[in-house]
Amino acid sequence: MNMAEQSTIFPLKPEIDAQTTTDLLNYLKDCLDETCRRIAEKYSVYDKLGRPGKAYILDVLTRYTCPSCAVKALTQMRVRAEVDAIFREAHDLAVSLLVHALRNILGGRIIVEDEVTSENGRVDVLVRKLKGGLLVQADRLELIVEVKTNMGFNIRQVLRYLAERPDAIALIWRIRKRQTLLIDGRKHRWLLIAYIAAALQQGLTIYNEDFTPCDHDFTDRPFEVNDPQGFLDDFLTSLVDGLPKVVDTVMQLLGRKNEDGLGGV
């Protein structure tokens, strides 16, 4: 795609076969990757290892409908409002218990590591820690588990994961809401295409500087827990109640039956 030219690339949903849909998805992903790379180069958006900050760029492209606000986010590289440590600790506890619960059921057939690679041959299940939860791989199935400790729900983050792995299933575990939700990337190809196309359209607008500066308020306000004790009590109770259900859901999606009900977990 010519970066100097911005045409309407947001796709409608024609009657086309699955292979053509997959080809279109892959083409748009390649265009978005290139656009993110050029935006990183233009606005100096790199991670700590010096790599283009694609995750941050994609988050910005889909977070702000105003191109000028998106550019502010990219150029200022502002530090977001600090998250209360109680949320971090709660999230880490939930992810850790889920990993150990799966390991308890699957035994030696599961490994946990930072990267989804294994030098010791093929294992049944790989669990990779993601920023928001876990990535579970078994055979040809990929299952993304997104852990939410509070009442919020960021579907953009889930779609960002699915855009990278469109054949995966996303399981959103809303602990305090006592909910588990599923988004199957294989069933929502056109949602992913629309999401990627929207990010690409915004990226081209920003890269080509085809927008008018705005005066929108551009500040983050820290979220404070008004009742920390109430949050903690409700979270811990919800965690204990929800963990077996989430494990059962994961096992069902993996095609395995949880016969011991978490065993000693």
C-alpha atoms as a printed R data frame, in Angstrom:
    type eleno elety resid chain resno       x       y      z
1   ATOM     1    CA   MET     A     1   0.000   0.000  0.000
2   ATOM     2    CA   ASN     A     2   1.343   3.428 -0.988
3   ATOM     3    CA   MET     A     3   1.861   5.301  2.263
4   ATOM     4    CA   ALA     A     4   1.699   8.645  0.467
5   ATOM     5    CA   GLU     A     5  -1.828   7.943 -0.690
6   ATOM     6    CA   GLN     A     6  -4.801   7.493  1.589
7   ATOM     7    CA   SER     A     7  -7.847   5.959  0.041
8   ATOM     8    CA   THR     A     8 -10.887   4.428  1.656
9   ATOM     9    CA   ILE     A     9  -9.708   1.039  2.824
10  ATOM    10    CA   PHE     A    10 -12.485   0.243  5.306
11  ATOM    11    CA   PRO     A    11 -14.007  -2.932  3.852
12  ATOM    12    CA   LEU     A    12 -17.653  -3.762  3.464
13  ATOM    13    CA   LYS     A    13 -18.718  -7.371  3.877
14  ATOM    14    CA   PRO     A    14 -19.135  -8.922  0.443
15  ATOM    15    CA   GLU     A    15 -20.127 -12.492 -0.199
16  ATOM    16    CA   ILE     A    16 -16.705 -14.055 -0.599
17  ATOM    17    CA   ASP     A    17 -15.324 -17.428  0.334
18  ATOM    18    CA   ALA     A    18 -13.372 -18.199  3.491
19  ATOM    19    CA   GLN     A    19  -9.999 -18.325  1.732
20  ATOM    20    CA   THR     A    20 -10.499 -14.902  0.204
21  ATOM    21    CA   THR     A    21 -11.511 -13.547  3.608
22  ATOM    22    CA   THR     A    22  -8.357 -15.001  5.148
23  ATOM    23    CA   ASP     A    23  -6.238 -13.535  2.351
24  ATOM    24    CA   LEU     A    24  -7.798 -10.117  2.911
25  ATOM    25    CA   LEU     A    25  -7.188 -10.366  6.650
26  ATOM    26    CA   ASN     A    26  -3.540 -11.276  6.120
27  ATOM    27    CA   TYR     A    27  -3.088  -8.477  3.585
28  ATOM    28    CA   LEU     A    28  -4.524  -5.878  5.966
29  ATOM    29    CA   LYS     A    29  -2.344  -7.216  8.799
30  ATOM    30    CA   ASP     A    30   0.752  -6.827  6.639
31  ATOM    31    CA   CYS     A    31  -0.277  -3.270  5.728
32  ATOM    32    CA   LEU     A    32  -0.921  -2.449  9.386
33  ATOM    33    CA   ASP     A    33   2.444  -3.877 10.425
34  ATOM    34    CA   GLU     A    34   4.196  -1.700  7.864
35  ATOM    35    CA   THR     A    35   2.178   1.344  8.899
36  ATOM    36    CA   CYS     A    36   3.021   0.806 12.571
37  ATOM    37    CA   ARG     A    37   6.699   0.416 11.673
38  ATOM    38    CA   ARG     A    38   6.703   3.706  9.795
39  ATOM    39    CA   ILE     A    39   4.769   5.493 12.538
40  ATOM    40    CA   ALA     A    40   7.297   4.208 15.073
41  ATOM    41    CA   GLU     A    41  10.090   5.574 12.913
42  ATOM    42    CA   LYS     A    42   8.390   8.929 12.323
43  ATOM    43    CA   TYR     A    43   7.407   9.571 15.942
44  ATOM    44    CA   SER     A    44  10.235   7.612 17.649
45  ATOM    45    CA   VAL     A    45   7.951   5.109 19.356
46  ATOM    46    CA   TYR     A    46  10.151   2.220 20.468
47  ATOM    47    CA   ASP     A    47  10.103  -0.198 23.386
48  ATOM    48    CA   LYS     A    48  12.894  -0.724 25.916
49  ATOM    49    CA   LEU     A    49  14.645  -3.128 23.540
50  ATOM    50    CA   GLY     A    50  14.645  -0.621 20.709
51  ATOM    51    CA   ARG     A    51  11.890  -2.373 18.746
52  ATOM    52    CA   PRO     A    52   8.926  -0.514 17.204
53  ATOM    53    CA   GLY     A    53   6.261  -0.176 19.900
54  ATOM    54    CA   LYS     A    54   3.566  -1.874 17.860
55  ATOM    55    CA   ALA     A    55   1.320  -2.769 20.800
56  ATOM    56    CA   TYR     A    56   1.319   0.806 22.067
57  ATOM    57    CA   ILE     A    57   0.828   2.241 18.585
58  ATOM    58    CA   LEU     A    58  -2.083  -0.090 17.844
59  ATOM    59    CA   ASP     A    59  -3.641   0.750 21.200
60  ATOM    60    CA   VAL     A    60  -3.380   4.460 20.392
61  ATOM    61    CA   LEU     A    61  -4.775   4.028 16.875
62  ATOM    62    CA   THR     A    62  -7.875   2.285 18.207
63  ATOM    63    CA   ARG     A    63  -8.227   4.216 21.481
64  ATOM    64    CA   TYR     A    64  -8.591   7.683 19.955
65  ATOM    65    CA   THR     A    65 -11.020   8.492 17.167
66  ATOM    66    CA   CYS     A    66  -9.409  11.933 16.934
67  ATOM    67    CA   PRO     A    67  -6.154  11.705 14.903
68  ATOM    68    CA   SER     A    68  -4.741  14.775 16.637
69  ATOM    69    CA   CYS     A    69  -5.219  13.178 20.079
70  ATOM    70    CA   ALA     A    70  -3.561  10.019 18.780
71  ATOM    71    CA   VAL     A    71  -0.546  12.031 17.654
72  ATOM    72    CA   LYS     A    72  -0.373  13.698 21.068
73  ATOM    73    CA   ALA     A    73  -0.262  10.253 22.662
74  ATOM    74    CA   LEU     A    74   2.483   9.139 20.300
75  ATOM    75    CA   THR     A    75   4.644  12.247 20.569
76  ATOM    76    CA   GLN     A    76   4.283  12.905 24.272
77  ATOM    77    CA   MET     A    77   4.645   9.223 25.180
78  ATOM    78    CA   ARG     A    78   2.909  10.180 28.365
79  ATOM    79    CA   VAL     A    79   3.023   8.022 31.431
80  ATOM    80    CA   ARG     A    80  -0.445   6.760 32.114
81  ATOM    81    CA   ALA     A    81  -2.016   7.265 35.492
82  ATOM    82    CA   GLU     A    82  -0.503   4.867 37.977
83  ATOM    83    CA   VAL     A    83  -2.581   1.761 38.580
84  ATOM    84    CA   ASP     A    84  -3.258   1.020 42.222
85  ATOM    85    CA   ALA     A    85  -1.006  -1.822 43.368
86  ATOM    86    CA   ILE     A    86  -4.030  -3.684 44.700
87  ATOM    87    CA   PHE     A    87  -5.137  -4.293 41.100
88  ATOM    88    CA   ARG     A    88  -1.684  -5.501 40.043
89  ATOM    89    CA   GLU     A    89  -1.445  -7.904 42.963
90  ATOM    90    CA   ALA     A    90  -4.973  -9.194 42.410
91  ATOM    91    CA   HIS     A    91  -4.304  -9.743 38.710
92  ATOM    92    CA   ASP     A    92  -0.999 -11.542 39.304
93  ATOM    93    CA   LEU     A    93  -2.615 -13.785 41.916
94  ATOM    94    CA   ALA     A    94  -5.450 -14.773 39.561
95  ATOM    95    CA   VAL     A    95  -3.061 -15.572 36.685
96  ATOM    96    CA   SER     A    96  -0.761 -17.559 38.973
97  ATOM    97    CA   LEU     A    97  -3.582 -19.654 40.437
98  ATOM    98    CA   LEU     A    98  -4.941 -20.395 36.963
99  ATOM    99    CA   VAL     A    99  -1.519 -21.517 35.724
100 ATOM   100    CA   HIS     A   100  -1.010 -23.806 38.723
101 ATOM   101    CA   ALA     A   101  -4.535 -25.185 38.420
102 ATOM   102    CA   LEU     A   102  -3.925 -26.143 34.782
103 ATOM   103    CA   ARG     A   103  -0.551 -27.612 35.681
104 ATOM   104    CA   ASN     A   104  -2.167 -29.625 38.472
105 ATOM   105    CA   ILE     A   105  -4.647 -31.174 36.049
106 ATOM   106    CA   LEU     A   106  -2.343 -31.667 33.078
107 ATOM   107    CA   GLY     A   107   0.776 -32.635 35.022
108 ATOM   108    CA   GLY     A   108   3.915 -32.934 32.910
109 ATOM   109    CA   ARG     A   109   1.998 -32.116 29.747
110 ATOM   110    CA   ILE     A   110   2.138 -28.417 30.446
111 ATOM   111    CA   ILE     A   111   5.000 -25.950 30.681
112 ATOM   112    CA   VAL     A   112   4.994 -22.279 31.567
113 ATOM   113    CA   GLU     A   113   7.557 -19.953 30.053
114 ATOM   114    CA   ASP     A   114   7.954 -16.451 28.732
115 ATOM   115    CA   GLU     A   115   8.022 -17.542 25.089
116 ATOM   116    CA   VAL     A   116   5.973 -20.158 23.303
117 ATOM   117    CA   THR     A   117   8.942 -22.310 22.322
118 ATOM   118    CA   SER     A   118  10.258 -25.651 23.492
119 ATOM   119    CA   GLU     A   119  13.640 -27.196 22.788
120 ATOM   120    CA   ASN     A   120  12.563 -30.521 24.296
121 ATOM   121    CA   GLY     A   121  10.077 -31.538 21.637
122 ATOM   122    CA   ARG     A   122   6.352 -31.059 21.327
123 ATOM   123    CA   VAL     A   123   4.226 -30.775 24.435
124 ATOM   124    CA   ASP     A   124   0.464 -30.948 24.636
125 ATOM   125    CA   VAL     A   125  -0.102 -27.482 26.016
126 ATOM   126    CA   LEU     A   126   2.000 -24.337 26.125
127 ATOM   127    CA   VAL     A   127   1.080 -21.487 28.429
128 ATOM   128    CA   ARG     A   128   2.595 -18.108 27.737
129 ATOM   129    CA   LYS     A   129   2.088 -15.213 30.103
130 ATOM   130    CA   LEU     A   130   0.627 -12.194 28.341
131 ATOM   131    CA   LYS     A   131   0.189  -8.674 29.697
132 ATOM   132    CA   GLY     A   132  -3.475  -9.258 30.397
133 ATOM   133    CA   GLY     A   133  -3.588 -12.994 31.025
134 ATOM   134    CA   LEU     A   134  -2.453 -16.219 29.350
135 ATOM   135    CA   LEU     A   135  -2.020 -17.762 25.944
136 ATOM   136    CA   VAL     A   136  -2.804 -21.473 25.947
137 ATOM   137    CA   GLN     A   137  -1.760 -23.565 22.943
138 ATOM   138    CA   ALA     A   138  -2.788 -27.166 22.438
139 ATOM   139    CA   ASP     A   139  -2.465 -28.958 19.126
140 ATOM   140    CA   ARG     A   140  -3.927 -26.478 16.621
141 ATOM   141    CA   LEU     A   141  -6.016 -24.585 19.151
142 ATOM   142    CA   GLU     A   142  -4.916 -21.272 20.615
143 ATOM   143    CA   LEU     A   143  -6.806 -19.953 23.615
144 ATOM   144    CA   ILE     A   144  -6.200 -16.474 25.006
145 ATOM   145    CA   VAL     A   145  -7.282 -15.971 28.609
146 ATOM   146    CA   GLU     A   146  -7.765 -12.303 29.483
147 ATOM   147    CA   VAL     A   147  -8.023 -11.677 33.234
148 ATOM   148    CA   LYS     A   148 -10.007  -8.686 34.491
149 ATOM   149    CA   THR     A   149  -9.855  -7.952 38.213
150 ATOM   150    CA   ASN     A   150 -12.209  -4.985 38.388
151 ATOM   151    CA   MET     A   151 -15.482  -4.079 36.697
152 ATOM   152    CA   GLY     A   152 -13.891  -2.699 33.509
153 ATOM   153    CA   PHE     A   153 -13.776  -4.490 30.174
154 ATOM   154    CA   ASN     A   154 -11.394  -3.411 27.394
155 ATOM   155    CA   ILE     A   155 -12.491  -5.226 24.255
156 ATOM   156    CA   ARG     A   156  -9.846  -3.404 22.199
157 ATOM   157    CA   GLN     A   157  -7.115  -5.279 24.043
158 ATOM   158    CA   VAL     A   158  -8.817  -8.594 23.262
159 ATOM   159    CA   LEU     A   159  -9.187  -7.679 19.595
160 ATOM   160    CA   ARG     A   160  -5.520  -6.677 19.501
161 ATOM   161    CA   TYR     A   161  -4.576 -10.190 20.623
162 ATOM   162    CA   LEU     A   162  -6.981 -11.775 18.127
163 ATOM   163    CA   ALA     A   163  -5.674  -9.578 15.321
164 ATOM   164    CA   GLU     A   164  -2.284 -11.175 15.908
165 ATOM   165    CA   ARG     A   165  -3.793 -14.652 16.296
166 ATOM   166    CA   PRO     A   166  -7.059 -14.655 14.298
167 ATOM   167    CA   ASP     A   167  -7.613 -18.406 14.746
168 ATOM   168    CA   ALA     A   168  -7.535 -18.152 18.523
169 ATOM   169    CA   ILE     A   169 -10.413 -18.104 20.997
170 ATOM   170    CA   ALA     A   170 -10.401 -15.326 23.584
171 ATOM   171    CA   LEU     A   171 -11.755 -16.136 27.027
172 ATOM   172    CA   ILE     A   172 -12.384 -13.040 29.139
173 ATOM   173    CA   TRP     A   173 -12.499 -13.847 32.848
174 ATOM   174    CA   ARG     A   174 -14.266 -10.993 34.639
175 ATOM   175    CA   ILE     A   175 -13.581 -12.080 38.172
176 ATOM   176    CA   ARG     A   176 -15.651  -9.674 40.235
177 ATOM   177    CA   LYS     A   177 -18.508  -9.770 37.719
178 ATOM   178    CA   ARG     A   178 -18.387 -13.580 37.954
179 ATOM   179    CA   GLN     A   179 -18.461 -13.851 34.169
180 ATOM   180    CA   THR     A   180 -16.545 -15.767 31.512
181 ATOM   181    CA   LEU     A   181 -17.036 -14.539 27.951
182 ATOM   182    CA   LEU     A   182 -15.783 -16.062 24.699
183 ATOM   183    CA   ILE     A   183 -14.827 -14.443 21.404
184 ATOM   184    CA   ASP     A   184 -13.889 -16.952 18.708
185 ATOM   185    CA   GLY     A   185 -11.674 -15.304 16.133
186 ATOM   186    CA   ARG     A   186 -12.636 -17.958 13.588
187 ATOM   187    CA   LYS     A   187 -16.299 -16.915 13.841
188 ATOM   188    CA   HIS     A   188 -15.629 -13.193 13.769
189 ATOM   189    CA   ARG     A   189 -13.318 -12.772 10.796
190 ATOM   190    CA   TRP     A   190 -15.101  -9.637  9.610
191 ATOM   191    CA   LEU     A   191 -14.964  -8.074 13.049
192 ATOM   192    CA   LEU     A   192 -11.188  -8.529 13.014
193 ATOM   193    CA   ILE     A   193 -11.009  -7.218  9.449
194 ATOM   194    CA   ALA     A   194 -13.033  -4.143 10.444
195 ATOM   195    CA   TYR     A   195 -10.844  -3.614 13.537
196 ATOM   196    CA   ILE     A   196  -7.594  -3.888 11.581
197 ATOM   197    CA   ALA     A   197  -8.945  -1.722  8.753
198 ATOM   198    CA   ALA     A   198 -10.009   0.989 11.218
199 ATOM   199    CA   ALA     A   199  -6.544   0.994 12.820
200 ATOM   200    CA   LEU     A   200  -4.941   1.089  9.378
201 ATOM   201    CA   GLN     A   201  -7.142   3.994  8.270
202 ATOM   202    CA   GLN     A   202  -6.218   5.957 11.391
203 ATOM   203    CA   GLY     A   203  -2.558   5.048 10.966
204 ATOM   204    CA   LEU     A   204  -2.479   6.341  7.398
205 ATOM   205    CA   THR     A   205  -4.224   9.544  8.457
206 ATOM   206    CA   ILE     A   206  -1.599  10.125 11.138
207 ATOM   207    CA   TYR     A   207   1.368   9.141  9.001
208 ATOM   208    CA   ASN     A   208   0.270  11.414  6.155
209 ATOM   209    CA   GLU     A   209  -0.592  14.207  8.627
210 ATOM   210    CA   ASP     A   210  -4.014  14.535  7.002
211 ATOM   211    CA   PHE     A   211  -5.855  16.019  9.990
212 ATOM   212    CA   THR     A   212  -6.556  19.266 11.829
213 ATOM   213    CA   PRO     A   213  -5.006  19.907 15.279
214 ATOM   214    CA   CYS     A   214  -7.492  19.738 18.141
215 ATOM   215    CA   ASP     A   215  -7.814  21.291 21.604
216 ATOM   216    CA   HIS     A   216  -9.277  18.242 23.352
217 ATOM   217    CA   ASP     A   217  -8.427  17.634 26.988
218 ATOM   218    CA   PHE     A   218  -5.567  15.173 27.105
219 ATOM   219    CA   THR     A   219  -5.088  14.135 30.710
220 ATOM   220    CA   ASP     A   220  -5.412  10.856 32.544
221 ATOM   221    CA   ARG     A   221  -6.975  10.837 35.946
222 ATOM   222    CA   PRO     A   222  -5.844   8.126 38.346
223 ATOM   223    CA   PHE     A   223  -8.450   5.584 39.368
224 ATOM   224    CA   GLU     A   224  -8.708   5.299 43.101
225 ATOM   225    CA   VAL     A   225 -10.252   2.468 45.075
226 ATOM   226    CA   ASN     A   226 -12.822   4.060 47.352
227 ATOM   227    CA   ASP     A   227 -13.233   0.958 49.483
228 ATOM   228    CA   PRO     A   228 -10.043  -1.163 49.354
229 ATOM   229    CA   GLN     A   229 -11.271  -3.623 51.977
230 ATOM   230    CA   GLY     A   230 -14.562  -4.117 50.181
231 ATOM   231    CA   PHE     A   231 -12.737  -4.607 46.869
232 ATOM   232    CA   LEU     A   232 -10.365  -7.158 48.398
233 ATOM   233    CA   ASP     A   233 -13.120  -9.130 50.131
234 ATOM   234    CA   ASP     A   234 -15.258  -9.278 47.005
235 ATOM   235    CA   PHE     A   235 -12.302 -10.093 44.741
236 ATOM   236    CA   LEU     A   236 -11.006 -12.977 46.870
237 ATOM   237    CA   THR     A   237 -14.468 -14.487 47.206
238 ATOM   238    CA   SER     A   238 -15.114 -14.130 43.470
239 ATOM   239    CA   LEU     A   239 -11.693 -15.586 42.660
240 ATOM   240    CA   VAL     A   240 -12.321 -18.742 44.691
241 ATOM   241    CA   ASP     A   241 -15.790 -19.151 43.178
242 ATOM   242    CA   GLY     A   242 -14.720 -18.468 39.602
243 ATOM   243    CA   LEU     A   243 -11.407 -20.330 39.294
244 ATOM   244    CA   PRO     A   244 -12.906 -23.859 38.974
245 ATOM   245    CA   LYS     A   245 -15.392 -22.616 36.369
246 ATOM   246    CA   VAL     A   246 -12.679 -20.966 34.290
247 ATOM   247    CA   VAL     A   247 -10.491 -24.069 34.465
248 ATOM   248    CA   ASP     A   248 -13.450 -26.216 33.372
249 ATOM   249    CA   THR     A   249 -14.084 -23.877 30.440
250 ATOM   250    CA   VAL     A   250 -10.415 -23.993 29.405
251 ATOM   251    CA   MET     A   251 -10.376 -27.794 29.611
252 ATOM   252    CA   GLN     A   252 -13.577 -28.076 27.578
253 ATOM   253    CA   LEU     A   253 -12.156 -25.809 24.888
254 ATOM   254    CA   LEU     A   254  -8.990 -27.888 24.862
255 ATOM   255    CA   GLY     A   255 -11.119 -30.990 24.417
256 ATOM   256    CA   ARG     A   256 -10.103 -32.440 27.771
257 ATOM   257    CA   LYS     A   257 -12.373 -33.290 30.669
258 ATOM   258    CA   ASN     A   258 -11.551 -31.998 34.138
259 ATOM   259    CA   GLU     A   259 -12.294 -35.104 36.161
260 ATOM   260    CA   ASP     A   260 -10.717 -34.161 39.464
261 ATOM   261    CA   GLY     A   261 -12.241 -30.710 39.948
262 ATOM   262    CA   LEU     A   262  -8.878 -28.966 40.427
263 ATOM   263    CA   GLY     A   263  -7.576 -31.712 42.684
264 ATOM   264    CA   GLY     A   264  -5.643 -30.172 45.518
265 ATOM   265    CA   VAL     A   265  -5.749 -26.590 44.248
